[in-house]
């Protein structure tokens, strides 16, 4: 597994929805790659710090601007 593939799968891994083979590849990559190990830890720290914020913490116009901005990014295949 390459680092870019790892990054794309972090959320699925944390949610426990990876199939067994992909999860095994993910864990093997994690054991070998110090950078991805740090990335996963940073992701967990971010979730821990921000995971409790209320859904309505953004003003509706700010939320709409953010969603519009992200619509311009192409989906990853």
Long-range contacts (C-beta under 8 A, 24 or more apart in sequence): 1-25, 1-26, 1-28, 1-29, 3-29, 3-33, 3-35, 3-36, 6-30, 6-33, 6-36, 6-39, 7-36, 7-39, 8-76, 10-39, 10-40, 10-43, 13-40, 14-43, 14-44, 14-47
